Amino acid sequence: MLQRPDTIIKEYRIPDAPDAWVTILHDDLLHPVLGGNKLRKLDALLPTLQPSGITDVVTCGGLQSAHTAAIAAACAERGLRSHLLVRGERPAVPTGYHLLARMYGEVTYVPRSEYADRDAMLQRHAASIEAGLPAEAKVCIIEEGAASPLACLGLIRLVAHLARHWAASNRAVTIVTDCGTGTTAIGLAIGIAFLDLPWKVQGVMLADSAEYYLQQQKKLAKAFSSDFLTDSSAALRAKLERLPLHWVERLHPRKFGSILPGEIAICRQIARELGLLLDPIYSLAAWEVALQSAAEHSTGEDGSQHRVCILHCGGLHGLYGLAQRYPADF
């Protein structure tokens, strides 16, 4: 389990709106490498591996995948070997999350054509890795983004912690989070539903369409129900079908992994004015949606009836990769 389950909570006044505030859940500070949502998703997942005899973990991601770096670091801390399938070619100079992945784990670069079918790729490489290991070794696969029912348990735990922290408050809460696979948003919504909180989640869609994220929600909710609910849990099953989760577009849509002119400068301005470090691929999108939501709800620090939060999961190491691609902007 997490050595430090709590999150640091800070209030930020919205620029040009003196009566409006955004609450930041600083999960970016939980671990120097793993990042907040990655650590939450591994909270219950990793402790199940070693008792099952797992010695080696296989997963995949893009060149600057925070997921692969987190898996590699977390496995190394537990004495497990990680095998990381990375899309594309080796860069001339590894940096950012990819540098960390190479330090903690064993990286294999996979052609984009093969990577397109992730399930087949993972199964094929896992079988090949297991064939080359001692007979007592045992390999498991963790999907990209750790999208599994076990991953939801750490996020439910976070919701329970926040509910205790704000137990004396009657304010409704909106939690905004940027989404790759959508697992973080779904796990948060499950926790809110099961605890009967007057809260909701806004999942900012970054990597795919609304149809994809709705399919992910349905798939993960069904798997969670199968793994953790009994036949007598009809009320809880019904809650999984009505999660307080709204999928929203980022304010400035673009192809995933791309940035728009001026966004790095915006992140720099926010860092200098608020001491808040955002990245233009992920957390800036959540920040912009949260500002809009906070303005609509007139969120106040003095007890107004709605709190808008961002689950800030990190992204620092991703900035190093961006500096390689856009050196003039840094």
ROVEXRO-408704 format. One line per 10 residues: number of its first residue (from 1); their letters; for each residue x, y, z of N, C-alpha, C, O. Coordinates in steps of 0.05 Angstrom, whole numbers. Layout:
N
NUM) a) X Y Z X Y Z X Y Z X Y Z ~ ...;
***
This chain:
330
1) mlqrpdtiik) 17 -24 0 0 0 0 18 25 0 42 23 4 ~ 5 47 -4 20 72 -5 33 78 22 20 75 43 ~ 57 87 22 70 95 46 59 122 56 59 129 79 ~ 49 138 37 38 164 44 11 167 29 11 178 7 ~ -11 158 41 -37 158 27 -50 185 24 -67 188 7 ~ -42 204 40 -55 230 38 -44 247 15 -23 241 4 ~ -59 267 8 -50 286 -12 -49 314 0 -65 321 17 ~ -30 330 -10 -28 357 -1 -49 374 -16 -51 372 -40 ~ -65 389 -1 -87 404 -13 -82 434 -10 -77 443 12 ~ -83 448 -32 -78 477 -32 -100 491 -47 -112 480 -66;
11) eyripdapda) -105 515 -39 -125 532 -53 -110 553 -70 -91 566 -60 ~ -119 556 -94 -106 576 -113 -128 595 -122 -149 588 -132 ~ -122 621 -118 -140 641 -128 -137 643 -158 -115 644 -169 ~ -160 645 -172 -160 646 -201 -151 674 -210 -163 694 -200 ~ -132 676 -227 -124 703 -237 -147 718 -249 -164 706 -263 ~ -149 743 -244 -170 761 -254 -198 754 -244 -218 764 -254 ~ -200 737 -223 -226 731 -211 -221 728 -181 -220 706 -171 ~ -220 750 -166 -211 750 -138 -229 734 -120 -220 726 -98 ~ -254 729 -127 -272 714 -110 -274 685 -118 -290 670 -106 ~ -258 676 -137 -260 648 -146 -234 634 -140 -212 644 -142;
21) wvtilhddll) -237 608 -131 -214 592 -123 -216 565 -136 -237 554 -142 ~ -192 553 -140 -190 525 -149 -174 510 -128 -153 520 -119 ~ -183 487 -120 -169 470 -101 -151 450 -117 -161 437 -135 ~ -126 449 -110 -108 430 -123 -102 407 -104 -93 411 -81 ~ -107 383 -113 -99 358 -98 -72 351 -109 -69 340 -130 ~ -51 357 -93 -23 354 -102 -13 326 -100 6 320 -85 ~ -25 308 -116 -14 281 -118 12 280 -133 26 260 -133 ~ 19 302 -146 45 304 -159 68 303 -140 91 298 -147 ~ 62 307 -114 83 308 -93 86 282 -78 102 280 -60 ~ 71 261 -86 71 236 -71 97 220 -75 106 206 -57;
31) hpvlggnklr) 109 223 -99 132 206 -106 149 221 -126 137 234 -144 ~ 175 220 -125 191 235 -144 191 225 -172 197 240 -191 ~ 182 200 -176 182 188 -203 154 180 -212 146 186 -234 ~ 140 166 -194 116 153 -203 93 172 -212 79 165 -230 ~ 91 195 -199 68 212 -206 43 203 -191 41 179 -184 ~ 25 221 -187 2 216 -170 -17 194 -179 -21 174 -164 ~ -29 197 -202 -49 177 -210 -36 150 -215 -49 130 -211 ~ -11 149 -224 2 124 -228 6 110 -201 1 86 -198 ~ 14 125 -181 17 113 -154 -10 104 -143 -11 82 -131 ~ -31 119 -147 -57 110 -138 -66 84 -151 -76 66 -138;
41) kldallptlq) -61 82 -177 -70 58 -192 -54 34 -184 -63 11 -187 ~ -29 38 -175 -12 15 -167 -15 8 -138 -4 -11 -128 ~ -30 25 -123 -34 22 -94 -42 -6 -86 -30 -18 -69 ~ -62 -17 -99 -72 -43 -93 -62 -64 -113 -63 -88 -107 ~ -53 -55 -136 -46 -74 -157 -19 -88 -151 -17 -112 -151 ~ 2 -72 -145 28 -84 -141 29 -103 -117 42 -124 -119 ~ 17 -97 -94 19 -115 -72 7 -143 -77 12 -162 -62 ~ -9 -146 -98 -20 -172 -105 -1 -190 -121 -5 -214 -124 ~ 21 -178 -132 37 -193 -150 56 -212 -137 56 -236 -143 ~ 72 -203 -118 92 -221 -106 79 -244 -91 90 -266 -93;
51) psgitdvvtc) 57 -241 -76 45 -264 -63 35 -285 -84 32 -308 -78 ~ 31 -276 -109 23 -294 -130 46 -306 -144 43 -322 -163 ~ 71 -300 -135 94 -311 -148 105 -296 -172 123 -306 -186 ~ 94 -273 -178 102 -258 -201 131 -247 -196 137 -237 -175 ~ 148 -251 -217 175 -241 -215 181 -220 -236 199 -204 -233 ~ 165 -220 -258 170 -202 -281 144 -190 -290 123 -204 -292 ~ 145 -164 -297 121 -150 -306 127 -139 -334 148 -128 -339 ~ 107 -142 -351 109 -131 -379 87 -110 -382 64 -115 -375 ~ 95 -87 -393 75 -66 -399 85 -50 -423 106 -56 -434 ~ 70 -30 -431 77 -15 -455 69 14 -453 54 22 -435;
61) gglqsahtaa) 80 30 -471 74 58 -472 89 73 -493 107 61 -506 ~ 83 98 -497 98 115 -516 125 123 -505 132 115 -483 ~ 139 138 -521 167 145 -514 168 160 -488 185 154 -471 ~ 150 179 -484 150 195 -459 127 186 -441 115 203 -428 ~ 123 160 -440 101 149 -423 109 151 -393 129 140 -385 ~ 92 165 -378 96 166 -349 89 138 -337 99 131 -316 ~ 71 124 -351 63 97 -341 86 78 -341 91 64 -321 ~ 102 77 -363 124 58 -363 145 65 -342 156 47 -329 ~ 151 90 -339 170 98 -318 160 91 -290 175 82 -274 ~ 134 95 -285 123 89 -259 124 59 -253 131 51 -231;
71) iaaacaergl) 116 43 -273 117 14 -270 145 4 -264 150 -12 -246 ~ 164 15 -279 192 7 -276 203 14 -248 215 -2 -235 ~ 197 39 -239 207 47 -213 193 32 -191 207 23 -172 ~ 167 28 -193 153 14 -172 161 -16 -170 164 -27 -148 ~ 166 -28 -193 175 -56 -193 203 -58 -181 208 -76 -165 ~ 220 -39 -188 248 -40 -178 247 -37 -147 263 -50 -133 ~ 230 -21 -137 228 -17 -108 219 -43 -94 225 -47 -70 ~ 204 -60 -108 194 -85 -97 210 -109 -105 203 -132 -98 ~ 232 -106 -119 249 -128 -127 238 -144 -151 245 -167 -155 ~ 220 -132 -166 209 -144 -191 224 -133 -215 234 -111 -215;
81) rshllvrger) 225 -149 -236 237 -140 -261 215 -130 -279 194 -142 -281 ~ 220 -107 -292 201 -96 -311 212 -97 -339 235 -92 -344 ~ 194 -103 -358 200 -105 -386 181 -85 -400 157 -89 -401 ~ 192 -65 -412 177 -42 -422 177 -42 -453 199 -39 -464 ~ 154 -44 -465 152 -44 -494 145 -15 -502 124 -5 -496 ~ 164 -2 -516 161 26 -522 156 30 -552 171 18 -568 ~ 136 45 -558 129 49 -586 150 66 -601 158 87 -591 ~ 159 57 -624 176 73 -641 205 66 -638 213 44 -630 ~ 222 86 -645 251 82 -646 265 94 -622 254 112 -609 ~ 288 83 -616 304 95 -594 313 123 -601 324 127 -623;
91) pavptgyhll) 310 142 -583 319 169 -589 349 171 -587 362 155 -574 ~ 361 191 -599 390 195 -598 398 200 -569 419 191 -560 ~ 382 216 -555 388 222 -527 363 217 -510 345 234 -510 ~ 362 195 -495 339 190 -478 337 212 -456 357 219 -445 ~ 312 221 -451 309 241 -431 281 238 -419 265 223 -428 ~ 275 254 -398 248 254 -386 240 227 -376 256 212 -365 ~ 214 221 -379 204 195 -369 218 172 -382 222 151 -370 ~ 226 175 -408 239 153 -421 266 147 -409 274 123 -407 ~ 280 167 -401 306 163 -388 302 147 -362 317 129 -356 ~ 281 155 -347 276 141 -322 268 112 -327 276 94 -313;
101) armygevtyv) 252 107 -348 244 80 -355 269 63 -361 270 40 -353 ~ 288 75 -376 312 60 -383 329 55 -358 343 34 -357 ~ 329 72 -339 345 69 -315 333 46 -297 348 30 -286 ~ 307 45 -294 294 26 -276 287 0 -289 285 -21 -275 ~ 282 0 -315 271 -25 -328 286 -32 -353 304 -18 -362 ~ 278 -54 -366 289 -63 -391 271 -55 -413 248 -63 -414 ~ 281 -39 -432 265 -27 -453 269 -42 -479 291 -49 -487 ~ 247 -48 -493 248 -59 -520 232 -40 -538 209 -33 -532 ~ 244 -31 -560 230 -13 -578 214 -30 -599 225 -48 -611 ~ 189 -23 -602 170 -38 -619 162 -21 -642 153 2 -638;
111) prseyadrda) 163 -32 -667 154 -16 -690 125 -8 -687 109 -23 -675 ~ 118 15 -697 91 25 -694 70 7 -706 47 5 -695 ~ 76 -7 -727 57 -25 -740 50 -48 -721 27 -57 -720 ~ 70 -58 -706 65 -80 -687 51 -69 -663 34 -83 -652 ~ 58 -45 -654 47 -34 -630 17 -28 -633 2 -26 -613 ~ 8 -25 -658 -20 -18 -663 -39 -38 -651 -61 -31 -642 ~ -32 -64 -649 -48 -84 -636 -35 -90 -609 -19 -109 -607 ~ -42 -74 -589 -29 -75 -564 -32 -102 -550 -13 -114 -540 ~ -56 -113 -551 -61 -138 -537 -43 -161 -548 -30 -175 -533 ~ -43 -163 -574 -27 -184 -587 3 -180 -582 18 -199 -577;
121) mlqrhaasie) 11 -155 -583 39 -148 -578 47 -156 -550 68 -168 -546 ~ 31 -149 -530 37 -155 -502 39 -185 -497 57 -195 -484 ~ 19 -199 -508 19 -228 -505 43 -241 -518 56 -259 -506 ~ 50 -232 -541 73 -244 -556 99 -239 -541 115 -258 -538 ~ 103 -215 -532 128 -208 -519 129 -221 -491 151 -230 -482 ~ 107 -223 -477 107 -236 -451 114 -265 -453 130 -275 -437 ~ 104 -279 -474 110 -307 -478 140 -310 -484 153 -329 -475 ~ 151 -292 -501 179 -293 -508 197 -288 -483 217 -302 -480 ~ 189 -269 -467 205 -263 -443 204 -287 -423 225 -294 -413 ~ 180 -298 -419 178 -320 -401 194 -345 -410 205 -359 -393;
131) aglpaeakvc) 195 -349 -436 210 -371 -447 240 -369 -441 254 -389 -439 ~ 250 -345 -437 278 -341 -432 285 -338 -403 308 -333 -396 ~ 266 -342 -385 270 -339 -356 273 -367 -343 265 -387 -355 ~ 283 -368 -319 284 -393 -304 256 -405 -300 236 -390 -301 ~ 254 -430 -296 228 -444 -294 211 -432 -271 186 -432 -274 ~ 224 -423 -250 208 -413 -227 198 -385 -231 181 -375 -215 ~ 207 -371 -252 198 -344 -257 169 -344 -268 160 -363 -280 ~ 156 -322 -263 128 -319 -271 123 -291 -281 130 -271 -267 ~ 111 -289 -304 107 -263 -317 78 -254 -316 60 -271 -319 ~ 73 -229 -312 46 -218 -315 46 -193 -332 67 -180 -335;
141) iieegaaspl) 23 -188 -344 20 -164 -361 4 -143 -347 -17 -149 -335 ~ 13 -119 -347 -3 -96 -338 -9 -79 -363 9 -70 -377 ~ -35 -75 -368 -43 -60 -391 -33 -31 -390 -26 -20 -369 ~ -31 -19 -414 -23 9 -415 -42 26 -398 -67 24 -401 ~ -31 43 -381 -47 59 -364 -57 44 -339 -72 56 -323 ~ -49 19 -336 -58 2 -313 -88 2 -311 -99 5 -289 ~ -102 0 -333 -131 0 -334 -142 -26 -324 -146 -45 -340 ~ -148 -28 -298 -158 -53 -287 -175 -47 -262 -173 -25 -251 ~ -193 -65 -254 -209 -61 -230 -191 -56 -205 -198 -39 -188 ~ -169 -70 -203 -151 -65 -179 -141 -36 -178 -138 -25 -157;
151) aclglirlva) -137 -25 -202 -127 3 -203 -147 22 -191 -140 44 -181 ~ -173 15 -191 -194 33 -181 -193 34 -150 -202 54 -139 ~ -182 14 -137 -183 13 -108 -167 36 -95 -175 48 -75 ~ -144 42 -107 -128 64 -96 -142 91 -100 -138 109 -83 ~ -157 94 -121 -172 119 -125 -196 121 -107 -203 143 -98 ~ -209 98 -101 -230 98 -82 -219 106 -54 -232 121 -39 ~ -196 97 -48 -183 104 -23 -177 134 -21 -181 146 0 ~ -169 146 -44 -165 175 -44 -191 190 -39 -192 209 -24 ~ -213 181 -52 -239 194 -47 -247 192 -18 -258 211 -6 ~ -243 169 -6 -249 165 23 -233 184 40 -244 196 59;
161) hlarhwaasn) -208 188 33 -191 207 48 -202 235 46 -203 250 65 ~ -209 243 21 -220 270 17 -246 274 32 -251 296 43 ~ -263 253 32 -288 255 46 -284 260 76 -299 275 89 ~ -264 246 87 -257 251 116 -246 279 120 -253 293 139 ~ -230 288 101 -217 315 104 -238 337 103 -236 357 117 ~ -259 333 86 -279 354 83 -305 346 97 -327 355 89 ~ -304 329 117 -328 319 130 -345 341 142 -370 338 142 ~ -333 363 150 -348 385 163 -360 404 142 -375 422 149 ~ -353 400 117 -362 419 96 -387 408 83 -390 384 79 ~ -405 427 76 -429 419 62 -427 426 32 -447 426 18;
171) ravtivtdcg) -403 431 23 -399 439 -5 -399 415 -23 -386 395 -17 ~ -413 417 -45 -410 398 -67 -382 400 -79 -370 422 -77 ~ -373 380 -91 -346 379 -102 -346 369 -131 -359 350 -137 ~ -331 383 -148 -325 373 -175 -295 368 -176 -280 386 -172 ~ -288 343 -183 -260 337 -186 -254 335 -216 -266 319 -230 ~ -235 351 -225 -227 351 -253 -201 336 -256 -182 341 -241 ~ -200 318 -275 -175 304 -280 -171 300 -310 -190 295 -325 ~ -146 303 -319 -140 297 -347 -139 267 -351 -131 253 -333 ~ -146 258 -375 -150 230 -380 -135 219 -404 -138 230 -426 ~ -119 198 -399 -108 183 -421 -125 159 -427 -141 159 -446;
181) tgttaiglai) -123 138 -410 -141 115 -413 -168 120 -400 -188 107 -406 ~ -170 139 -381 -195 145 -367 -198 130 -341 -217 134 -327 ~ -178 113 -334 -180 97 -310 -182 114 -285 -198 107 -267 ~ -167 135 -283 -167 152 -259 -195 164 -255 -205 163 -232 ~ -206 175 -275 -233 188 -273 -254 167 -265 -271 172 -248 ~ -252 143 -276 -272 122 -271 -269 113 -242 -289 110 -228 ~ -244 109 -233 -240 101 -205 -250 121 -185 -262 114 -165 ~ -245 147 -190 -255 168 -173 -286 168 -172 -297 170 -150 ~ -298 165 -195 -328 165 -196 -339 141 -181 -360 143 -168 ~ -326 118 -183 -336 94 -168 -335 100 -138 -353 93 -123;
191) giafldlpwk) -313 112 -129 -310 119 -101 -332 138 -92 -344 135 -70 ~ -337 158 -108 -358 178 -101 -385 165 -100 -401 170 -82 ~ -391 147 -119 -417 134 -120 -421 116 -96 -442 117 -83 ~ -401 100 -89 -404 81 -67 -405 95 -40 -418 84 -22 ~ -393 119 -38 -395 133 -12 -418 153 -11 -421 167 9 ~ -434 153 -32 -458 170 -33 -452 200 -28 -465 213 -12 ~ -431 209 -41 -423 237 -38 -436 255 -59 -441 245 -81 ~ -442 280 -52 -454 298 -72 -433 310 -90 -432 335 -94 ~ -417 294 -101 -394 302 -117 -397 291 -145 -414 274 -151 ~ -379 301 -163 -378 291 -190 -350 293 -201 -333 308 -189;
201) vqgvmladsa) -345 279 -222 -319 280 -235 -322 290 -264 -341 283 -278 ~ -304 308 -271 -302 316 -299 -276 304 -311 -254 311 -302 ~ -279 286 -329 -256 274 -342 -250 288 -368 -266 287 -387 ~ -227 301 -370 -220 316 -394 -207 297 -414 -185 286 -409 ~ -220 293 -436 -212 273 -456 -188 283 -472 -190 303 -486 ~ -166 268 -471 -142 277 -484 -134 258 -507 -123 267 -528 ~ -139 232 -504 -127 213 -522 -146 201 -542 -137 188 -562 ~ -172 205 -539 -191 191 -557 -218 205 -556 -221 227 -544 ~ -238 193 -568 -264 205 -571 -282 199 -547 -275 182 -530 ~ -304 212 -545 -323 207 -523 -333 178 -524 -338 166 -504;
211) eyylqqqkkl) -337 168 -548 -346 140 -551 -326 121 -538 -334 102 -524 ~ -300 126 -542 -279 109 -530 -281 110 -500 -280 89 -486 ~ -283 134 -488 -283 136 -459 -309 124 -447 -308 113 -425 ~ -331 127 -461 -356 114 -451 -353 84 -451 -362 70 -433 ~ -340 73 -472 -335 44 -473 -316 36 -451 -320 15 -438 ~ -295 52 -445 -277 46 -423 -292 45 -397 -287 28 -380 ~ -310 65 -393 -325 66 -368 -342 41 -365 -343 29 -343 ~ -356 34 -386 -373 10 -385 -357 -15 -380 -364 -32 -364 ~ -335 -18 -394 -317 -42 -392 -306 -44 -364 -306 -66 -352 ~ -295 -22 -353 -282 -23 -327 -303 -26 -305 -297 -41 -285;
221) akafssdflt) -326 -13 -307 -347 -17 -287 -356 -46 -286 -361 -57 -264 ~ -359 -58 -309 -368 -86 -310 -347 -104 -298 -354 -122 -283 ~ -321 -99 -304 -300 -116 -293 -298 -112 -262 -294 -131 -248 ~ -301 -87 -253 -301 -81 -224 -323 -96 -210 -319 -108 -189 ~ -347 -96 -222 -370 -110 -210 -365 -140 -209 -371 -152 -189 ~ -353 -151 -230 -348 -179 -231 -327 -187 -210 -330 -208 -197 ~ -307 -170 -206 -285 -177 -188 -291 -173 -158 -281 -187 -141 ~ -307 -152 -152 -310 -144 -125 -338 -144 -113 -341 -141 -89 ~ -358 -147 -129 -385 -146 -118 -398 -174 -118 -393 -190 -137 ~ -413 -179 -98 -427 -205 -96 -454 -204 -110 -463 -183 -119;
231) dssaalrakl) -466 -227 -112 -492 -228 -126 -514 -212 -111 -534 -205 -122 ~ -509 -207 -85 -529 -193 -69 -525 -162 -70 -539 -148 -56 ~ -505 -153 -85 -499 -125 -86 -513 -110 -108 -501 -95 -123 ~ -539 -114 -109 -555 -101 -131 -553 -71 -130 -551 -58 -151 ~ -555 -59 -106 -554 -30 -104 -528 -19 -113 -527 2 -127 ~ -506 -33 -106 -480 -23 -115 -476 -27 -145 -464 -10 -158 ~ -486 -48 -156 -485 -52 -185 -500 -30 -200 -491 -20 -221 ~ -523 -22 -188 -538 0 -201 -522 26 -200 -524 42 -219 ~ -507 31 -179 -490 55 -178 -469 55 -199 -462 76 -210 ~ -458 31 -206 -438 30 -227 -449 37 -254 -434 46 -272;
241) erlplhwver) -475 35 -257 -488 42 -283 -495 72 -284 -502 82 -305 ~ -492 86 -261 -499 114 -261 -477 130 -247 -482 145 -228 ~ -453 126 -256 -431 140 -244 -432 170 -247 -441 180 -268 ~ -425 185 -227 -425 215 -229 -400 224 -244 -383 238 -233 ~ -399 218 -269 -376 222 -286 -384 235 -312 -402 224 -326 ~ -372 258 -319 -379 272 -343 -353 274 -360 -333 285 -351 ~ -354 264 -384 -331 266 -402 -333 292 -417 -353 298 -429 ~ -312 308 -416 -313 335 -428 -289 338 -447 -267 326 -442 ~ -292 354 -467 -270 360 -486 -251 380 -472 -260 397 -456 ~ -226 378 -479 -207 399 -471 -215 425 -485 -227 423 -507;
251) lhprkfgsil) -209 447 -474 -219 473 -486 -207 478 -513 -219 492 -529 ~ -183 468 -517 -169 472 -543 -161 445 -555 -138 436 -551 ~ -180 431 -568 -175 404 -578 -151 403 -598 -146 422 -612 ~ -137 381 -597 -115 376 -616 -108 346 -615 -119 332 -598 ~ -92 338 -633 -82 310 -633 -66 305 -607 -50 322 -599 ~ -71 282 -595 -57 275 -570 -27 276 -574 -16 265 -593 ~ -13 288 -555 16 290 -556 26 316 -569 49 322 -567 ~ 8 331 -582 15 356 -594 9 379 -575 -7 376 -557 ~ 22 401 -579 16 425 -563 11 448 -583 19 448 -606 ~ -3 468 -573 -9 492 -589 10 514 -583 22 515 -561;
261) pgeiaicrqi) 15 532 -602 33 555 -598 25 571 -573 1 577 -569 ~ 44 577 -556 39 593 -533 33 577 -508 32 589 -486 ~ 28 551 -510 20 536 -486 43 532 -466 39 533 -442 ~ 67 529 -476 90 527 -458 94 554 -443 100 554 -419 ~ 89 576 -457 91 602 -444 70 605 -423 75 618 -402 ~ 46 594 -428 25 596 -408 33 580 -383 28 589 -360 ~ 44 556 -387 53 540 -364 75 555 -348 75 554 -324 ~ 92 568 -363 114 583 -349 102 606 -333 110 611 -310 ~ 82 620 -344 69 642 -330 55 632 -304 57 645 -283 ~ 41 610 -306 27 598 -283 48 591 -261 43 595 -238;
271) arelgllldp) 70 579 -270 91 571 -251 102 595 -237 106 594 -212 ~ 106 617 -251 118 641 -239 99 656 -221 106 667 -200 ~ 73 656 -229 54 672 -214 42 657 -190 35 668 -169 ~ 39 630 -193 26 614 -173 44 593 -160 36 581 -140 ~ 67 589 -171 84 567 -160 73 540 -167 79 521 -153 ~ 57 538 -187 43 513 -195 55 504 -222 53 518 -242 ~ 67 480 -222 80 470 -246 61 452 -262 54 430 -253 ~ 53 461 -285 36 446 -303 51 438 -328 72 450 -334 ~ 41 418 -342 53 412 -368 31 415 -389 8 411 -383 ~ 39 422 -414 19 428 -435 5 404 -447 -15 408 -461;
281) iyslaaweva) 15 380 -442 2 356 -454 -22 348 -436 -43 342 -447 ~ -18 347 -410 -39 336 -392 -51 357 -374 -74 365 -378 ~ -35 366 -354 -47 381 -332 -57 409 -340 -76 419 -327 ~ -46 421 -360 -57 447 -369 -86 444 -378 -102 462 -374 ~ -92 422 -391 -120 417 -400 -139 416 -376 -161 428 -377 ~ -131 402 -355 -148 401 -331 -150 428 -318 -172 435 -308 ~ -128 443 -317 -129 470 -305 -148 488 -319 -164 502 -306 ~ -148 488 -345 -166 505 -361 -195 498 -357 -212 516 -354 ~ -201 472 -356 -229 463 -351 -237 470 -323 -260 479 -319 ~ -219 467 -304 -226 474 -276 -231 503 -272 -249 511 -257;
291) lqsaaehstg) -215 520 -286 -220 549 -284 -247 556 -294 -262 572 -282 ~ -255 544 -317 -281 550 -328 -303 540 -309 -323 554 -305 ~ -300 516 -298 -320 506 -280 -322 522 -254 -344 528 -244 ~ -299 531 -244 -299 547 -219 -313 574 -224 -327 583 -207 ~ -308 586 -247 -320 611 -253 -351 608 -255 -366 625 -246 ~ -359 586 -267 -388 581 -269 -401 577 -242 -424 585 -238 ~ -387 564 -223 -398 558 -197 -392 580 -176 -401 578 -153 ~ -377 600 -184 -369 621 -165 -357 610 -140 -365 617 -118 ~ -338 592 -143 -326 578 -120 -312 599 -102 -297 615 -112 ~ -317 598 -77 -305 616 -58 -290 602 -36 -298 580 -29;
301) edgsqhrvci) -270 614 -25 -255 602 -3 -271 604 23 -265 590 43 ~ -292 621 24 -305 627 49 -330 610 54 -346 618 71 ~ -333 587 41 -355 570 48 -378 570 28 -400 560 34 ~ -374 580 4 -395 577 -16 -399 548 -23 -384 531 -14 ~ -420 542 -37 -431 515 -37 -419 496 -58 -430 475 -63 ~ -398 504 -71 -386 486 -91 -355 489 -91 -345 511 -91 ~ -342 466 -91 -313 466 -92 -304 453 -118 -313 431 -125 ~ -287 466 -133 -275 454 -157 -246 447 -152 -230 463 -143 ~ -240 421 -157 -213 411 -152 -200 401 -177 -213 393 -196 ~ -174 401 -177 -158 388 -198 -142 366 -184 -128 371 -164;
311) lhcgglhgly) -143 342 -194 -125 321 -186 -99 325 -202 -98 317 -226 ~ -79 337 -190 -54 343 -204 -35 320 -200 -25 315 -178 ~ -29 306 -222 -15 281 -220 15 283 -227 29 263 -224 ~ 24 306 -237 52 308 -243 56 319 -271 42 336 -280 ~ 76 307 -284 83 316 -311 110 329 -314 118 336 -335 ~ 124 333 -291 149 347 -291 169 334 -311 181 348 -327 ~ 172 308 -310 192 295 -327 184 296 -357 201 295 -374 ~ 158 299 -362 149 302 -390 159 329 -402 162 330 -426 ~ 163 349 -385 174 374 -395 201 371 -408 208 385 -427 ~ 217 352 -397 244 348 -408 242 337 -437 257 345 -455;
321) glaqrypadf) 223 319 -441 218 309 -468 209 331 -487 217 332 -510 ~ 191 348 -477 181 370 -494 204 389 -501 204 401 -523 ~ 223 393 -482 245 411 -488 262 401 -511 275 416 -525 ~ 263 374 -514 277 363 -537 263 370 -563 276 376 -583 ~ 236 369 -562 221 373 -587 217 403 -593 216 410 -617 ~ 216 419 -573 210 448 -577 231 465 -562 224 480 -544 ~ 256 462 -569 277 476 -554 274 507 -553 281 520 -534 ~ 264 518 -575 261 547 -577 241 558 -556 243 581 -548 ~ 222 541 -548 201 550 -529 211 549 -500 198 560 -483 ~ 234 537 -496 244 535 -468 269 553 -465 280 554 -443;
***
